[in-house]
Amino acid sequence: MKRVVVTGGTGKTGRWVVKEFLAQGYEVVNVDINVTPDDIGIPVKVDLTDLGQVFNALTGADAVVHIAAIPRPRGYTSQVVFQNNIISTYNILEASAGLGIKKVVIASSESVYGLAYAGPHYVPMDEEHPLSPIDSYALSKILNEKTAEMFNRKTGMQIVSLRIGNVMEPEDYNRFPSFINEPQKRKNIVWSYVDARDVASACRLGIEQEGLGAVVLNIAADDTSMAIKSKELMEVSYPDVTDFREPIEEYHTLLSNKKAKSLLDWQPVHFWRDYVKV
């Protein structure tokens, strides 16, 4: 049985990642600052900004999935968000390198594209799309991706950075009817979303696949979160964008997930239309 450390395992996405690995027969250490004895996996309370604690928590692990982060400046100063996210990721990768751990998945974000500032240059947006971060959270994610590249060059460690879209748990689909016909509400993420269970399977596959090096992958559902067809969404909200890299008929995602499908053999299987009557 392989031992996997999942950081942030009590959070919205992390708990589904823990469940995914447990269901596949892994031993899972659930590392979080807020763990309780009742949490699933092997709960361990760790301050990830303390390198010594990180070394201790990762000892004996075969792989690491790093989900933990302060997800937004709300409730924290921008400096705290930036410092926490940068230092914790560096510590995870430094400890992994020191302990000989060969595979790590880290959570990045679609916020790196900075759509609230610049809008899409083309759609569907792939991993080569220009980045325009507008807050400390997005900037921290870009720097974490670069840190991953450095550790890969230095040690050969496989590090998969997942640019995760707007994560939805099953109960979140109940609120979709409140916005699915109002494109302005979610245009700044090109109406993307992804089910937490599909994120979890991407994390597992990021550990199980071989020979990926340091790679960045968008993780999004195959469709948008809207009841309006994708071409109409673009015409209404981004009329100046004319560079369509592939057909966007029906409700095709505008945040490309093709690279993740190709490299991870990943396929999202949970879609809001299966849960909500339109």
GIMOKA-V426789 format. One line per field, one symbol per residue. ss: DSSP state (~ for helix, > for strand, _ for the rest). Layout:
# GIMOKA-V426789
ss->???
This chain:
# GIMOKA-V426789
ss->__>>>>>______~~~~~~~~~~___>>>>>>_________>>>>_____~~~~~~~~____>>>>___________~~~~~~~~~~~~~~~~~~~~~~___>>>>>>>~~~~_~~~~____>_>__________~~~~~~~~~~~~~~~~~~~~__>>>>>>>__>>_~~~~~~~~~____~~~_~~~____>>~~~~~~~~~~~~~_____>>>>>>___>______~~~~~~~~______>_______>__>__~~~~~~~_______~~~____
